[in-house]
């Protein structure tokens, strides 16, 4: 009778171990798939943010060039105004 009980216990133990191993493998595969999905999402977001940053940097560079050109124009106009003789008004106010 003890041999039968031992055999039944061993079979039950094997079934429990096999079930636990299957559940563990399933949990591992699920976790790995979740990690890969999150990695893909992170890389996609990183690429998106990098593209947006590059676009903004190009805009800043373009604006800086435009401001530098405008500054040069304003300086030349200011120099012309300073160098230009003022007309003398005769009579009237001023």
C-alpha positions as CSV (number, residue, x, y, z in Angstrom):
1,X,0.0,0.0,0.0
2,X,2.8,2.4,0.7
3,X,4.3,1.8,-2.7
4,X,1.0,2.8,-4.3
5,X,0.8,5.9,-2.1
6,X,4.4,6.8,-3.0
7,X,3.7,6.4,-6.7
8,X,0.6,8.5,-6.5
9,X,2.4,11.2,-4.6
10,X,5.3,11.2,-7.1
11,X,2.9,11.5,-10.0
12,X,1.1,14.3,-8.3
13,X,4.4,16.0,-7.5
14,X,5.4,15.7,-11.2
15,X,2.1,17.1,-12.3
16,X,2.4,20.0,-9.9
17,X,6.0,20.7,-11.0
18,X,5.1,20.5,-14.7
19,X,2.2,22.9,-14.1
20,X,4.4,25.4,-12.2
21,X,7.1,25.2,-14.9
22,X,4.5,25.9,-17.6
23,X,3.2,28.8,-15.7
24,X,6.7,30.2,-15.0
25,X,7.5,29.8,-18.7
26,X,4.3,31.6,-19.7
27,X,5.0,34.4,-17.2
28,X,8.5,34.7,-18.6
29,X,7.4,34.9,-22.2
30,X,4.7,37.4,-21.3
31,X,7.2,39.6,-19.5
32,X,9.6,39.4,-22.4
33,X,6.9,40.4,-24.9
34,X,5.9,43.3,-22.7
35,X,9.5,44.4,-22.3
36,X,10.0,44.3,-26.1
37,X,6.7,46.2,-26.7
38,X,7.8,48.9,-24.2
39,X,11.3,49.1,-25.8
40,X,9.6,49.6,-29.2
41,X,7.4,52.3,-27.8
42,X,10.3,54.0,-26.1
43,X,12.4,54.0,-29.3
44,X,9.5,55.4,-31.2
45,X,9.0,58.2,-28.7
46,X,12.7,58.9,-28.6
47,X,12.8,59.1,-32.4
48,X,9.7,61.4,-32.4
49,X,11.2,63.7,-29.7
50,X,14.6,63.7,-31.6
51,X,12.8,64.8,-34.8
52,X,10.9,67.5,-33.0
53,X,14.1,68.7,-31.3
54,X,15.9,68.8,-34.6
55,X,13.0,70.8,-36.2
56,X,13.1,73.3,-33.3
57,X,16.9,73.7,-33.5
58,X,16.7,74.3,-37.2
59,X,14.0,77.0,-36.5
60,X,16.2,78.6,-33.9
61,X,19.2,78.7,-36.3
62,X,17.0,80.1,-39.1
63,X,15.6,82.8,-36.7
64,X,19.1,83.7,-35.5
65,X,20.3,84.2,-39.0
66,X,17.3,86.3,-39.8
67,X,17.9,88.4,-36.7
68,X,21.5,88.8,-37.6
69,X,20.6,90.0,-41.1
70,X,18.0,92.4,-39.7
71,X,20.5,93.7,-37.2
72,X,23.0,94.4,-40.0
73,X,20.3,96.2,-42.0
74,X,19.3,98.3,-38.9
75,X,23.0,99.2,-38.3
76,X,23.5,100.3,-41.9
77,X,20.4,102.4,-41.8
78,X,21.4,104.0,-38.4
79,X,24.9,104.8,-39.8
80,X,23.3,106.4,-42.9
81,X,21.0,108.5,-40.7
82,X,23.9,109.6,-38.5
83,X,26.0,110.5,-41.5
84,X,23.2,112.2,-43.4
85,X,23.2,116.0,-43.0
86,X,20.0,117.4,-41.5
87,X,18.1,119.9,-43.7
88,X,18.0,123.4,-42.2
89,X,14.4,124.7,-41.8
90,X,13.7,128.3,-42.4
91,X,10.8,129.9,-40.6
92,X,8.0,128.0,-39.1
93,X,8.2,125.8,-36.1
94,X,11.2,123.7,-35.2
